[in-house]
Amino acid sequence: MAWLILVLSGMLEAVWASALSASDGFKKVRPTILFVVAMVASMAGLAYAMTSLPTGTAYAVWVGIGASLTVVWAMLAGKEPASIARIALLVLLVGSVVGLKVVS
């Protein structure tokens, strides 16, 4: 159950990071509210997962999922360029996250 919560929390990290960018420095209300709600839920899930998973592993997985999804979302939205090198590095990052799960 902790792994499932951790993965969902990592996904919420991507939501709050994207909402933070969309909030335009907290000037736009809806993205700001989404940022706060997603961040609180993401942190709560991370905290829960850390009660039964090693802290370093949980944090690395959480950040890896959040960072990967944030970059993928930005590429799909046309805000960041997609290239073979970027995609290969994302695959390497996801593979590292999966590897941490496998060895835990």
BALOBA-1460 file (C-alpha; in Angstrom, 3 decimals):
// residues 104
<rec num="1" residu="m" x="0.000" y="0.000" z="0.000"/>
<rec num="2" residu="a" x="2.867" y="2.402" z="0.787"/>
<rec num="3" residu="w" x="4.240" y="2.005" z="-2.745"/>
<rec num="4" residu="l" x="0.875" y="2.801" z="-4.302"/>
<rec num="5" residu="i" x="0.493" y="5.905" z="-2.125"/>
<rec num="6" residu="l" x="4.056" y="6.918" z="-3.010"/>
<rec num="7" residu="v" x="3.427" y="6.613" z="-6.753"/>
<rec num="8" residu="l" x="0.195" y="8.623" z="-6.492"/>
<rec num="9" residu="s" x="2.011" y="11.245" z="-4.411"/>
<rec num="10" residu="g" x="4.736" y="11.463" z="-7.042"/>
<rec num="11" residu="m" x="2.067" y="12.028" z="-9.670"/>
<rec num="12" residu="l" x="0.605" y="14.797" z="-7.524"/>
<rec num="13" residu="e" x="4.054" y="16.365" z="-7.374"/>
<rec num="14" residu="a" x="3.868" y="16.823" z="-11.139"/>
<rec num="15" residu="v" x="0.410" y="18.364" z="-10.733"/>
<rec num="16" residu="w" x="1.548" y="20.911" z="-8.168"/>
<rec num="17" residu="a" x="4.714" y="21.773" z="-10.074"/>
<rec num="18" residu="s" x="2.716" y="22.433" z="-13.229"/>
<rec num="19" residu="a" x="0.068" y="24.373" z="-11.293"/>
<rec num="20" residu="l" x="2.794" y="26.458" z="-9.666"/>
<rec num="21" residu="s" x="4.070" y="27.452" z="-13.087"/>
<rec num="22" residu="a" x="0.541" y="28.176" z="-14.309"/>
<rec num="23" residu="s" x="-0.220" y="30.324" z="-11.256"/>
<rec num="24" residu="d" x="1.993" y="33.102" z="-12.657"/>
<rec num="25" residu="g" x="3.589" y="33.896" z="-9.309"/>
<rec num="26" residu="f" x="0.361" y="33.163" z="-7.388"/>
<rec num="27" residu="k" x="-1.506" y="35.821" z="-9.394"/>
<rec num="28" residu="k" x="-4.029" y="33.355" z="-10.881"/>
<rec num="29" residu="v" x="-6.457" y="31.930" z="-8.335"/>
<rec num="30" residu="r" x="-7.403" y="28.528" z="-9.790"/>
<rec num="31" residu="p" x="-3.855" y="27.297" z="-10.465"/>
<rec num="32" residu="t" x="-2.816" y="28.608" z="-7.037"/>
<rec num="33" residu="i" x="-5.590" y="26.643" z="-5.320"/>
<rec num="34" residu="l" x="-4.694" y="23.531" z="-7.328"/>
<rec num="35" residu="f" x="-1.049" y="24.014" z="-6.356"/>
<rec num="36" residu="v" x="-1.851" y="24.188" z="-2.627"/>
<rec num="37" residu="v" x="-4.254" y="21.226" z="-2.638"/>
<rec num="38" residu="a" x="-1.978" y="19.012" z="-4.736"/>
<rec num="39" residu="m" x="1.109" y="19.950" z="-2.717"/>
<rec num="40" residu="v" x="-0.528" y="19.167" z="0.618"/>
<rec num="41" residu="a" x="-1.867" y="15.835" z="-0.669"/>
<rec num="42" residu="s" x="1.484" y="14.981" z="-2.258"/>
<rec num="43" residu="m" x="3.430" y="15.743" z="0.922"/>
<rec num="44" residu="a" x="0.927" y="13.829" z="3.064"/>
<rec num="45" residu="g" x="1.272" y="10.801" z="0.807"/>
<rec num="46" residu="l" x="5.058" y="11.018" z="0.913"/>
<rec num="47" residu="a" x="4.962" y="11.274" z="4.697"/>
<rec num="48" residu="y" x="2.703" y="8.221" z="4.908"/>
<rec num="49" residu="a" x="4.930" y="6.203" z="2.568"/>
<rec num="50" residu="m" x="7.994" y="7.097" z="4.646"/>
<rec num="51" residu="t" x="6.473" y="5.387" z="7.676"/>
<rec num="52" residu="s" x="7.162" y="2.006" z="6.083"/>
<rec num="53" residu="l" x="9.690" y="2.676" z="3.300"/>
<rec num="54" residu="p" x="13.285" y="3.866" z="3.666"/>
<rec num="55" residu="t" x="13.401" y="7.662" z="3.561"/>
<rec num="56" residu="g" x="16.026" y="7.935" z="0.824"/>
<rec num="57" residu="t" x="14.282" y="5.452" z="-1.434"/>
<rec num="58" residu="a" x="10.845" y="6.988" z="-0.894"/>
<rec num="59" residu="y" x="12.109" y="10.495" z="-1.559"/>
<rec num="60" residu="a" x="14.075" y="9.490" z="-4.666"/>
<rec num="61" residu="v" x="11.086" y="7.651" z="-6.117"/>
<rec num="62" residu="w" x="8.732" y="10.544" z="-5.308"/>
<rec num="63" residu="v" x="11.029" y="13.113" z="-6.927"/>
<rec num="64" residu="g" x="11.771" y="10.857" z="-9.901"/>
<rec num="65" residu="i" x="8.106" y="10.309" z="-10.678"/>
<rec num="66" residu="g" x="7.237" y="13.960" z="-10.188"/>
<rec num="67" residu="a" x="10.145" y="15.266" z="-12.241"/>
<rec num="68" residu="s" x="9.585" y="12.803" z="-15.077"/>
<rec num="69" residu="l" x="5.889" y="13.519" z="-15.363"/>
<rec num="70" residu="t" x="6.446" y="17.270" z="-15.126"/>
<rec num="71" residu="v" x="8.901" y="17.188" z="-18.033"/>
<rec num="72" residu="v" x="6.672" y="14.888" z="-20.095"/>
<rec num="73" residu="w" x="3.683" y="17.193" z="-19.497"/>
<rec num="74" residu="a" x="5.732" y="20.242" z="-20.484"/>
<rec num="75" residu="m" x="6.888" y="18.502" z="-23.665"/>
<rec num="76" residu="l" x="3.344" y="17.459" z="-24.578"/>
<rec num="77" residu="a" x="2.088" y="20.995" z="-23.919"/>
<rec num="78" residu="g" x="4.822" y="22.413" z="-26.157"/>
<rec num="79" residu="k" x="6.487" y="24.344" z="-23.328"/>
<rec num="80" residu="e" x="9.723" y="22.358" z="-23.509"/>
<rec num="81" residu="p" x="11.394" y="20.841" z="-26.546"/>
<rec num="82" residu="a" x="11.313" y="17.090" z="-26.984"/>
<rec num="83" residu="s" x="14.446" y="15.430" z="-28.288"/>
<rec num="84" residu="i" x="15.836" y="11.943" z="-28.436"/>
<rec num="85" residu="a" x="18.415" y="12.839" z="-25.780"/>
<rec num="86" residu="r" x="15.765" y="14.214" z="-23.385"/>
<rec num="87" residu="i" x="13.526" y="11.192" z="-23.881"/>
<rec num="88" residu="a" x="16.463" y="8.801" z="-23.383"/>
<rec num="89" residu="l" x="17.401" y="10.574" z="-20.151"/>
<rec num="90" residu="l" x="13.791" y="10.377" z="-18.926"/>
<rec num="91" residu="v" x="13.767" y="6.650" z="-19.692"/>
<rec num="92" residu="l" x="16.984" y="6.325" z="-17.687"/>
<rec num="93" residu="l" x="15.411" y="8.254" z="-14.799"/>
<rec num="94" residu="v" x="12.278" y="6.096" z="-14.825"/>
<rec num="95" residu="g" x="14.445" y="2.989" z="-15.029"/>
<rec num="96" residu="s" x="16.352" y="4.164" z="-11.965"/>
<rec num="97" residu="v" x="13.109" y="4.679" z="-10.061"/>
<rec num="98" residu="v" x="11.926" y="1.194" z="-11.022"/>
<rec num="99" residu="g" x="15.325" y="-0.156" z="-9.977"/>
<rec num="100" residu="l" x="14.947" y="1.394" z="-6.517"/>
<rec num="101" residu="k" x="11.583" y="-0.358" z="-6.173"/>
<rec num="102" residu="v" x="13.077" y="-3.665" z="-7.255"/>
<rec num="103" residu="v" x="15.941" y="-3.583" z="-4.760"/>
<rec num="104" residu="s" x="13.786" y="-2.366" z="-1.833"/>
